[in-house]
Amino acid sequence: MLRRLVVCLFVAVSVLGFAPVSSGDHYVAIQPGAERPGPRIGIGVDASRPPPCTYNFIFRDQKKRRYIGIAGHCAGFATNGVGQEMHVTDVGRIGTVVWETPYPDGRNCGFEGLRPEGAEYCTDFALVEIDRALYGHIDPAVRHWGGPTGFVPSEEIAAGMTMYHYGYGAGLHASEMTRPRVGVVLGTVTGGCGYRTAVPTTPSDSGSPQIAGDGRALGFATAAEDDGAFGMSIGCVLDAAAKAGYRLKLETAPLTDAVQREQDRIAHS
């Protein structure tokens, strides 16, 4: 069960492969795959200073305010993160947490119905409102892969789907050679909003964006059990946010040619 997990710590699982990329890419933008900086694992980590995590997708609301998502446990670790200032490496302060769902540790999982009865997961999401002065620094494209071109409804997520991931995993040497990764969906978990994946995940990958082969957003990395890693459906996040008064629209971007190159590699492997 997820409540048995230590949040922000991931285990490596079955690997389909790493994306063949150059090591020269550098990003200075608020975008999916950006790092939320923090103290590295094992270096004085405490509940008030969570370790690094990865931001996921860009959203906007009806008033044209813009937001970026991250795993909920990254916003406060063991405390409520609403009001917390958030930062992006190489950009600095970007805004504050305005809403988050309950922590995936069993203490508040049933709060306000965000965990369906009998479900194995919590939505584990935090919404960061970006300062208007920084809108020029926003790029909605997932680093390396591009997209999302839309999102996959939770009921369409199924075993066998290839997925493309970009995470700031500290255990994979945190280089541009290892941040873009390719995996596969193993199936959904009870309730339909969570899904199991086979993709290498390590500390600092929490919150990282995951897209399907057609570029649509699947969701983001949340946690891991002994038998695999978990993702959370972005469709379920949008539903939960709407119930809390945040009617969000996912911002989209075209895919890069990296996805086609990887699909060609898989087809000929």
Phi and psi in degrees as GROMACS dihedral restraints (atoms count N, CA, C in turn):
[ dihedral_restraints ]
;  ai    aj    ak    al  type     phi  dphi    fc
    3     4     5     6     1   -61.8    20    10
    4     5     6     7     1   -30.1    20    10
    6     7     8     9     1   -65.1    20    10
    7     8     9    10     1   -15.1    20    10
    9    10    11    12     1   -84.6    20    10
   10    11    12    13     1    -7.3    20    10
   12    13    14    15     1   -84.3    20    10
   13    14    15    16     1   153.6    20    10
   15    16    17    18     1   -92.2    20    10
   16    17    18    19     1   115.0    20    10
   18    19    20    21     1   -64.3    20    10
   19    20    21    22     1   152.1    20    10
   21    22    23    24     1    74.4    20    10
   22    23    24    25     1    -4.6    20    10
   24    25    26    27     1  -106.7    20    10
   25    26    27    28     1   124.7    20    10
   27    28    29    30     1  -117.6    20    10
   28    29    30    31     1   153.6    20    10
   30    31    32    33     1  -110.1    20    10
   31    32    33    34     1   151.9    20    10
   33    34    35    36     1   -73.9    20    10
   34    35    36    37     1   141.4    20    10
   36    37    38    39     1  -128.1    20    10
   37    38    39    40     1  -170.7    20    10
   39    40    41    42     1   -53.4    20    10
   40    41    42    43     1   140.0    20    10
   42    43    44    45     1  -113.5    20    10
   43    44    45    46     1   126.1    20    10
   45    46    47    48     1   -83.0    20    10
   46    47    48    49     1   -36.9    20    10
   48    49    50    51     1   160.1    20    10
   49    50    51    52     1   164.5    20    10
   51    52    53    54     1   -98.3    20    10
   52    53    54    55     1   150.1    20    10
   54    55    56    57     1   -75.3    20    10
   55    56    57    58     1   135.2    20    10
   57    58    59    60     1   -76.4    20    10
   58    59    60    61     1   108.6    20    10
   60    61    62    63     1  -134.0    20    10
   61    62    63    64     1   166.3    20    10
   63    64    65    66     1   -79.4    20    10
   64    65    66    67     1   161.0    20    10
   66    67    68    69     1   -98.4    20    10
   67    68    69    70     1     7.7    20    10
   69    70    71    72     1   -96.6    20    10
   70    71    72    73     1    -3.1    20    10
   72    73    74    75     1   -66.2    20    10
   73    74    75    76     1   140.6    20    10
   75    76    77    78     1  -141.6    20    10
   76    77    78    79     1   137.1    20    10
   78    79    80    81     1  -123.8    20    10
   79    80    81    82     1   134.1    20    10
   81    82    83    84     1  -130.8    20    10
   82    83    84    85     1    77.0    20    10
   84    85    86    87     1  -156.4    20    10
   85    86    87    88     1   158.8    20    10
   87    88    89    90     1   -90.8    20    10
   88    89    90    91     1   104.7    20    10
   90    91    92    93     1  -159.0    20    10
   91    92    93    94     1   165.8    20    10
   93    94    95    96     1   -57.5    20    10
   94    95    96    97     1   126.5    20    10
   96    97    98    99     1   101.4    20    10
   97    98    99   100     1    -4.6    20    10
   99   100   101   102     1   -70.7    20    10
  100   101   102   103     1   153.1    20    10
  102   103   104   105     1   -91.0    20    10
  103   104   105   106     1   132.9    20    10
  105   106   107   108     1   -89.5    20    10
  106   107   108   109     1   107.7    20    10
  108   109   110   111     1   -68.8    20    10
  109   110   111   112     1   158.6    20    10
  111   112   113   114     1  -177.5    20    10
  112   113   114   115     1   173.4    20    10
  114   115   116   117     1   -64.9    20    10
  115   116   117   118     1   140.4    20    10
  117   118   119   120     1   -69.1    20    10
  118   119   120   121     1   153.5    20    10
  120   121   122   123     1   -52.3    20    10
  121   122   123   124     1   130.7    20    10
  123   124   125   126     1    86.3    20    10
  124   125   126   127     1     1.3    20    10
  126   127   128   129     1  -114.7    20    10
  127   128   129   130     1    78.4    20    10
  129   130   131   132     1    64.1    20    10
  130   131   132   133     1    31.5    20    10
  132   133   134   135     1   -70.5    20    10
  133   134   135   136     1   133.9    20    10
  135   136   137   138     1  -137.4    20    10
  136   137   138   139     1   175.2    20    10
  138   139   140   141     1   -64.4    20    10
  139   140   141   142     1   -24.7    20    10
  141   142   143   144     1   -87.8    20    10
  142   143   144   145     1   -11.7    20    10
  144   145   146   147     1  -132.1    20    10
  145   146   147   148     1    82.4    20    10
  147   148   149   150     1   -66.0    20    10
  148   149   150   151     1   153.6    20    10
  150   151   152   153     1   -68.1    20    10
  151   152   153   154     1   173.5    20    10
  153   154   155   156     1   -57.9    20    10
  154   155   156   157     1   151.5    20    10
  156   157   158   159     1  -139.5    20    10
  157   158   159   160     1   179.7    20    10
  159   160   161   162     1  -121.6    20    10
  160   161   162   163     1   131.9    20    10
  162   163   164   165     1   -75.1    20    10
  163   164   165   166     1   151.6    20    10
  165   166   167   168     1  -106.6    20    10
  166   167   168   169     1  -114.6    20    10
  168   169   170   171     1   -94.5    20    10
  169   170   171   172     1   162.3    20    10
  171   172   173   174     1   -96.2    20    10
  172   173   174   175     1   137.4    20    10
  174   175   176   177     1  -130.0    20    10
  175   176   177   178     1   161.0    20    10
  177   178   179   180     1  -139.3    20    10
  178   179   180   181     1   156.5    20    10
  180   181   182   183     1  -111.1    20    10
  181   182   183   184     1  -173.3    20    10
  183   184   185   186     1   -66.8    20    10
  184   185   186   187     1   -21.2    20    10
  186   187   188   189     1   -94.6    20    10
  187   188   189   190     1    12.2    20    10
  189   190   191   192     1    65.5    20    10
  190   191   192   193     1    20.2    20    10
  192   193   194   195     1   -75.6    20    10
  193   194   195   196     1   147.6    20    10
  195   196   197   198     1  -119.0    20    10
  196   197   198   199     1   146.8    20    10
  198   199   200   201     1  -138.5    20    10
  199   200   201   202     1   161.8    20    10
  201   202   203   204     1  -131.2    20    10
  202   203   204   205     1   145.4    20    10
  204   205   206   207     1   -98.3    20    10
  205   206   207   208     1   159.4    20    10
  207   208   209   210     1  -155.7    20    10
  208   209   210   211     1   162.5    20    10
  210   211   212   213     1   -60.9    20    10
  211   212   213   214     1   139.7    20    10
  213   214   215   216     1   -59.5    20    10
  214   215   216   217     1   -38.1    20    10
  216   217   218   219     1   -70.6    20    10
  217   218   219   220     1   -13.3    20    10
  219   220   221   222     1   -77.8    20    10
  220   221   222   223     1   -20.4    20    10
  222   223   224   225     1   -78.6    20    10
  223   224   225   226     1   -31.6    20    10
  225   226   227   228     1  -139.2    20    10
  226   227   228   229     1    -7.7    20    10
  228   229   230   231     1    62.3    20    10
  229   230   231   232     1   -78.6    20    10
  231   232   233   234     1  -124.0    20    10
  232   233   234   235     1    16.0    20    10
  234   235   236   237     1  -135.5    20    10
  235   236   237   238     1   166.4    20    10
  237   238   239   240     1   -69.7    20    10
  238   239   240   241     1   127.2    20    10
  240   241   242   243     1   -94.9    20    10
  241   242   243   244     1    -3.8    20    10
  243   244   245   246     1   -59.8    20    10
  244   245   246   247     1   130.0    20    10
  246   247   248   249     1    93.8    20    10
  247   248   249   250     1   -10.4    20    10
  249   250   251   252     1   -71.2    20    10
  250   251   252   253     1   136.0    20    10
  252   253   254   255     1   -72.7    20    10
  253   254   255   256     1   139.5    20    10
  255   256   257   258     1  -121.1    20    10
  256   257   258   259     1   150.1    20    10
  258   259   260   261     1  -131.2    20    10
  259   260   261   262     1   157.9    20    10
  261   262   263   264     1  -123.1    20    10
  262   263   264   265     1   132.5    20    10
  264   265   266   267     1   -56.3    20    10
  265   266   267   268     1   134.6    20    10
  267   268   269   270     1    74.7    20    10
  268   269   270   271     1    -1.5    20    10
  270   271   272   273     1  -117.4    20    10
  271   272   273   274     1   -42.8    20    10
  273   274   275   276     1   102.4    20    10
  274   275   276   277     1  -154.3    20    10
  276   277   278   279     1   -64.2    20    10
  277   278   279   280     1   133.8    20    10
  279   280   281   282     1  -117.1    20    10
  280   281   282   283     1   -18.3    20    10
  282   283   284   285     1   157.4    20    10
  283   284   285   286     1  -157.4    20    10
  285   286   287   288     1  -133.6    20    10
  286   287   288   289     1   156.5    20    10
  288   289   290   291     1   -72.7    20    10
  289   290   291   292     1   125.8    20    10
  291   292   293   294     1  -109.2    20    10
  292   293   294   295     1   -17.6    20    10
  294   295   296   297     1  -160.8    20    10
  295   296   297   298     1   144.5    20    10
  297   298   299   300     1  -149.3    20    10
  298   299   300   301     1   152.0    20    10
  300   301   302   303     1   -87.7    20    10
  301   302   303   304     1   168.5    20    10
  303   304   305   306     1   -62.4    20    10
  304   305   306   307     1   157.8    20    10
  306   307   308   309     1   -69.1    20    10
  307   308   309   310     1   147.8    20    10
  309   310   311   312     1   -87.3    20    10
  310   311   312   313     1    47.2    20    10
  312   313   314   315     1  -120.6    20    10
  313   314   315   316     1     9.4    20    10
  315   316   317   318     1    92.7    20    10
  316   317   318   319     1   -15.5    20    10
  318   319   320   321     1   -74.7    20    10
  319   320   321   322     1   -41.9    20    10
  321   322   323   324     1  -125.8    20    10
  322   323   324   325     1    20.6    20    10
  324   325   326   327     1   -60.9    20    10
  325   326   327   328     1   -29.1    20    10
  327   328   329   330     1   -89.4    20    10
  328   329   330   331     1     0.3    20    10
  330   331   332   333     1   -60.3    20    10
  331   332   333   334     1   126.7    20    10
  333   334   335   336     1    54.8    20    10
  334   335   336   337     1    26.6    20    10
  336   337   338   339     1    72.3    20    10
  337   338   339   340     1    13.6    20    10
  339   340   341   342     1   -74.0    20    10
  340   341   342   343     1   -16.2    20    10
  342   343   344   345     1  -111.7    20    10
  343   344   345   346     1   108.6    20    10
  345   346   347   348     1   -57.1    20    10
  346   347   348   349     1   150.7    20    10
  348   349   350   351     1   -56.7    20    10
  349   350   351   352     1   127.2    20    10
  351   352   353   354     1    83.0    20    10
  352   353   354   355     1    -0.6    20    10
  354   355   356   357     1   -73.6    20    10
  355   356   357   358     1   156.6    20    10
  357   358   359   360     1   -96.5    20    10
  358   359   360   361     1     8.1    20    10
  360   361   362   363     1  -145.2    20    10
  361   362   363   364     1   166.2    20    10
  363   364   365   366     1  -117.9    20    10
  364   365   366   367     1   162.0    20    10
  366   367   368   369     1   -67.5    20    10
  367   368   369   370     1   -29.8    20    10
  369   370   371   372     1    50.5    20    10
  370   371   372   373     1    61.5    20    10
  372   373   374   375     1  -140.5    20    10
  373   374   375   376     1   143.0    20    10
  375   376   377   378     1  -128.4    20    10
  376   377   378   379     1   143.4    20    10
  378   379   380   381     1  -111.6    20    10
  379   380   381   382     1   122.8    20    10
  381   382   383   384     1  -107.3    20    10
  382   383   384   385     1   118.5    20    10
  384   385   386   387     1   -80.2    20    10
  385   386   387   388     1   125.1    20    10
  387   388   389   390     1   -85.6    20    10
  388   389   390   391     1   136.7    20    10
  390   391   392   393     1   -59.8    20    10
  391   392   393   394     1   135.1    20    10
  393   394   395   396     1   -58.2    20    10
  394   395   396   397     1   -34.2    20    10
  396   397   398   399     1   -62.6    20    10
  397   398   399   400     1   -15.5    20    10
  399   400   401   402     1  -104.4    20    10
  400   401   402   403     1     7.1    20    10
  402   403   404   405     1   -59.1    20    10
  403   404   405   406     1   -30.0    20    10
  405   406   407   408     1   -68.6    20    10
  406   407   408   409     1   -12.8    20    10
  408   409   410   411     1   -97.4    20    10
  409   410   411   412     1     3.0    20    10
  411   412   413   414     1   -87.8    20    10
  412   413   414   415     1   134.5    20    10
  414   415   416   417     1  -130.7    20    10
  415   416   417   418     1   114.9    20    10
  417   418   419   420     1   -74.9    20    10
  418   419   420   421     1    -5.7    20    10
  420   421   422   423     1   -76.6    20    10
  421   422   423   424     1   135.4    20    10
  423   424   425   426     1   -63.3    20    10
  424   425   426   427     1   131.5    20    10
  426   427   428   429     1   -54.9    20    10
  427   428   429   430     1   138.2    20    10
  429   430   431   432     1    73.3    20    10
  430   431   432   433     1   -52.6    20    10
  432   433   434   435     1   -85.9    20    10
  433   434   435   436     1   -28.2    20    10
  435   436   437   438     1    77.0    20    10
  436   437   438   439     1  -169.1    20    10
  438   439   440   441     1    73.0    20    10
  439   440   441   442     1   179.2    20    10
  441   442   443   444     1   -79.1    20    10
  442   443   444   445     1   148.7    20    10
  444   445   446   447     1   -93.8    20    10
  445   446   447   448     1    -0.8    20    10
  447   448   449   450     1   160.0    20    10
  448   449   450   451     1  -157.2    20    10
  450   451   452   453     1  -139.8    20    10
  451   452   453   454     1   152.6    20    10
  453   454   455   456     1   -86.1    20    10
  454   455   456   457     1   118.2    20    10
  456   457   458   459     1   -55.6    20    10
  457   458   459   460     1   144.8    20    10
  459   460   461   462     1   -56.5    20    10
  460   461   462   463     1   -33.6    20    10
  462   463   464   465     1   -72.1    20    10
  463   464   465   466     1   -12.2    20    10
  465   466   467   468     1   -95.4    20    10
  466   467   468   469     1    -7.9    20    10
  468   469   470   471     1   -72.3    20    10
  469   470   471   472     1   126.9    20    10
  471   472   473   474     1  -145.6    20    10
  472   473   474   475     1   157.7    20    10
  474   475   476   477     1   -58.1    20    10
  475   476   477   478     1   141.5    20    10
  477   478   479   480     1    98.0    20    10
  478   479   480   481     1   -10.6    20    10
  480   481   482   483     1   -71.0    20    10
  481   482   483   484     1   129.2    20    10
  483   484   485   486     1   -73.0    20    10
  484   485   486   487     1   140.6    20    10
  486   487   488   489     1  -132.0    20    10
  487   488   489   490     1   148.1    20    10
  489   490   491   492     1  -117.1    20    10
  490   491   492   493     1   127.7    20    10
  492   493   494   495     1  -124.4    20    10
  493   494   495   496     1   144.4    20    10
  495   496   497   498     1  -134.3    20    10
  496   497   498   499     1   114.2    20    10
  498   499   500   501     1  -137.8    20    10
  499   500   501   502     1   155.9    20    10
  501   502   503   504     1   -93.6    20    10
  502   503   504   505     1    46.5    20    10
  504   505   506   507     1   -61.5    20    10
  505   506   507   508     1   115.8    20    10
  507   508   509   510     1   -67.1    20    10
  508   509   510   511     1   -31.8    20    10
  510   511   512   513     1   -75.6    20    10
  511   512   513   514     1    -6.1    20    10
  513   514   515   516     1  -108.3    20    10
  514   515   516   517     1    29.1    20    10
  516   517   518   519     1    70.9    20    10
  517   518   519   520     1     4.6    20    10
  519   520   521   522     1    48.8    20    10
  520   521   522   523     1    50.0    20    10
  522   523   524   525     1  -120.7    20    10
  523   524   525   526     1   162.4    20    10
  525   526   527   528     1   -67.8    20    10
  526   527   528   529     1   -12.2    20    10
  528   529   530   531     1   -75.2    20    10
  529   530   531   532     1   -23.7    20    10
  531   532   533   534     1  -117.4    20    10
  532   533   534   535     1   -12.3    20    10
  534   535   536   537     1   -67.5    20    10
  535   536   537   538     1   -41.9    20    10
  537   538   539   540     1   -80.3    20    10
  538   539   540   541     1   125.3    20    10
  540   541   542   543     1  -134.9    20    10
  541   542   543   544     1   157.9    20    10
  543   544   545   546     1  -121.8    20    10
  544   545   546   547     1   136.8    20    10
  546   547   548   549     1  -147.9    20    10
  547   548   549   550     1  -161.7    20    10
  549   550   551   552     1  -143.9    20    10
  550   551   552   553     1   146.7    20    10
  552   553   554   555     1   -77.6    20    10
  553   554   555   556     1   130.2    20    10
  555   556   557   558     1   -92.9    20    10
  556   557   558   559     1   -19.6    20    10
  558   559   560   561     1   148.4    20    10
  559   560   561   562     1   172.0    20    10
  561   562   563   564     1   -94.4    20    10
  562   563   564   565     1   162.3    20    10
  564   565   566   567     1  -106.6    20    10
  565   566   567   568     1   173.1    20    10
  567   568   569   570     1   -50.5    20    10
  568   569   570   571     1   129.3    20    10
  570   571   572   573     1    99.6    20    10
  571   572   573   574     1   -20.3    20    10
  573   574   575   576     1    87.5    20    10
  574   575   576   577     1   -13.6    20    10
  576   577   578   579     1   -86.7    20    10
  577   578   579   580     1   -31.1    20    10
  579   580   581   582     1   -92.4    20    10
  580   581   582   583     1   155.8    20    10
  582   583   584   585     1  -143.5    20    10
  583   584   585   586     1   147.2    20    10
  585   586   587   588     1   -90.9    20    10
  586   587   588   589     1   145.7    20    10
  588   589   590   591     1  -133.6    20    10
  589   590   591   592     1   156.7    20    10
  591   592   593   594     1  -112.4    20    10
  592   593   594   595     1    96.1    20    10
  594   595   596   597     1  -154.2    20    10
  595   596   597   598     1   140.2    20    10
  597   598   599   600     1   -66.0    20    10
  598   599   600   601     1   124.0    20    10
  600   601   602   603     1  -133.4    20    10
  601   602   603   604     1   142.1    20    10
  603   604   605   606     1  -141.9    20    10
  604   605   606   607     1   175.8    20    10
  606   607   608   609     1   -51.0    20    10
  607   608   609   610     1   140.8    20    10
  609   610   611   612     1    87.8    20    10
  610   611   612   613     1    -4.8    20    10
  612   613   614   615     1   -81.1    20    10
  613   614   615   616     1    -9.7    20    10
  615   616   617   618     1   -53.9    20    10
  616   617   618   619     1   126.6    20    10
  618   619   620   621     1    92.9    20    10
  619   620   621   622     1    -6.9    20    10
  621   622   623   624     1   -67.8    20    10
  622   623   624   625     1   143.0    20    10
  624   625   626   627     1   -72.6    20    10
  625   626   627   628     1   145.9    20    10
  627   628   629   630     1  -134.4    20    10
  628   629   630   631     1   127.1    20    10
  630   631   632   633     1  -120.4    20    10
  631   632   633   634     1   157.1    20    10
  633   634   635   636     1   -83.1    20    10
  634   635   636   637     1   173.7    20    10
  636   637   638   639     1   -62.5    20    10
  637   638   639   640     1   -26.3    20    10
  639   640   641   642     1   -87.9    20    10
  640   641   642   643     1     4.9    20    10
  642   643   644   645     1    94.0    20    10
  643   644   645   646     1    -9.7    20    10
  645   646   647   648     1   -72.9    20    10
  646   647   648   649     1   145.0    20    10
  648   649   650   651     1   -69.3    20    10
  649   650   651   652     1   127.7    20    10
  651   652   653   654     1   -85.4    20    10
  652   653   654   655     1   -52.7    20    10
  654   655   656   657     1   168.1    20    10
  655   656   657   658     1  -142.2    20    10
  657   658   659   660     1  -149.8    20    10
  658   659   660   661     1   156.8    20    10
  660   661   662   663     1   -70.2    20    10
  661   662   663   664     1   137.5    20    10
  663   664   665   666     1  -122.1    20    10
  664   665   666   667     1   -54.6    20    10
  666   667   668   669     1  -162.2    20    10
  667   668   669   670     1  -176.1    20    10
  669   670   671   672     1  -144.1    20    10
  670   671   672   673     1   151.4    20    10
  672   673   674   675     1  -116.8    20    10
  673   674   675   676     1   179.6    20    10
  675   676   677   678     1   -59.0    20    10
  676   677   678   679     1   -30.2    20    10
  678   679   680   681     1  -101.5    20    10
  679   680   681   682     1    14.8    20    10
  681   682   683   684     1   148.2    20    10
  682   683   684   685     1   171.6    20    10
  684   685   686   687     1   -92.8    20    10
  685   686   687   688     1   161.4    20    10
  687   688   689   690     1  -117.9    20    10
  688   689   690   691     1   146.3    20    10
  690   691   692   693     1  -122.4    20    10
  691   692   693   694     1   163.2    20    10
  693   694   695   696     1  -121.3    20    10
  694   695   696   697     1   129.0    20    10
  696   697   698   699     1   -62.3    20    10
  697   698   699   700     1   131.0    20    10
  699   700   701   702     1   -70.0    20    10
  700   701   702   703     1   -28.0    20    10
  702   703   704   705     1   -62.1    20    10
  703   704   705   706     1   -40.5    20    10
  705   706   707   708     1   -68.4    20    10
  706   707   708   709     1   -35.0    20    10
  708   709   710   711     1   -63.2    20    10
  709   710   711   712     1   -44.6    20    10
  711   712   713   714     1   -62.5    20    10
  712   713   714   715     1   -38.3    20    10
  714   715   716   717     1   -64.5    20    10
  715   716   717   718     1   -45.4    20    10
  717   718   719   720     1   -64.9    20    10
  718   719   720   721     1   -40.1    20    10
  720   721   722   723     1   -64.1    20    10
  721   722   723   724     1   -39.5    20    10
  723   724   725   726     1   -62.4    20    10
  724   725   726   727     1   -38.9    20    10
  726   727   728   729     1   -65.0    20    10
  727   728   729   730     1   -26.5    20    10
  729   730   731   732     1   -90.8    20    10
  730   731   732   733     1     2.5    20    10
  732   733   734   735     1    98.8    20    10
  733   734   735   736     1     4.5    20    10
  735   736   737   738     1  -107.7    20    10
  736   737   738   739     1   100.6    20    10
  738   739   740   741     1   -92.0    20    10
  739   740   741   742     1    98.0    20    10
  741   742   743   744     1  -104.2    20    10
  742   743   744   745     1   148.1    20    10
  744   745   746   747     1  -117.9    20    10
  745   746   747   748     1   130.5    20    10
  747   748   749   750     1   -72.0    20    10
  748   749   750   751     1   128.0    20    10
  750   751   752   753     1   -80.1    20    10
  751   752   753   754     1   140.1    20    10
  753   754   755   756     1  -113.5    20    10
  754   755   756   757     1   167.4    20    10
  756   757   758   759     1  -158.1    20    10
  757   758   759   760     1   154.0    20    10
  759   760   761   762     1   -71.6    20    10
  760   761   762   763     1   155.1    20    10
  762   763   764   765     1   -71.5    20    10
  763   764   765   766     1   153.4    20    10
  765   766   767   768     1   -88.0    20    10
  766   767   768   769     1   174.7    20    10
  768   769   770   771     1   -76.1    20    10
  769   770   771   772     1    -3.6    20    10
  771   772   773   774     1   -63.3    20    10
  772   773   774   775     1   -35.4    20    10
  774   775   776   777     1   -66.1    20    10
  775   776   777   778     1   -46.0    20    10
  777   778   779   780     1   -63.1    20    10
  778   779   780   781     1   -40.4    20    10
  780   781   782   783     1   -60.6    20    10
  781   782   783   784     1   -41.4    20    10
  783   784   785   786     1   -69.7    20    10
  784   785   786   787     1   -37.9    20    10
  786   787   788   789     1   -64.2    20    10
  787   788   789   790     1   -38.8    20    10
  789   790   791   792     1   -64.6    20    10
  790   791   792   793     1   -39.6    20    10
  792   793   794   795     1   -63.7    20    10
  793   794   795   796     1   -44.0    20    10
  795   796   797   798     1   -63.7    20    10
  796   797   798   799     1   -42.6    20    10
  798   799   800   801     1   -63.4    20    10
  799   800   801   802     1   -29.4    20    10
  801   802   803   804     1  -104.1    20    10
  802   803   804   805     1     7.0    20    10
